[in-house]
Amino acid sequence: MNQNLDIPTNRNEEVKSSGSYTIITLDTMWSTNNLRNRTEKLLNEKTAQGYQVISVAFGINLWWMPTAFITLYK
């Protein structure tokens, strides 16, 4: 994916953007396959609404539940 982001090269610069970032978390106590399917469905819905996917990461939360962390930009 080709992304054009203004990333600061030093601490004195600021990121200037006209949009906003959104972070979404999805979790499950059951199947990681179910979590993957829910994540894929959400990504398809959000990209159809015009959001740009910045990152998707899978990990665990405080209660050791499999969790998807999704960062979007619009």
Secondary structure, 3 states (H helix, E strand, C coil): CCCCCCCCCCCCCCCCCCCCEEEEEEECCCCHHHHHHHHHHHHHHHHHCCCEEEEEEEEECCCCCEEEEEEEEC
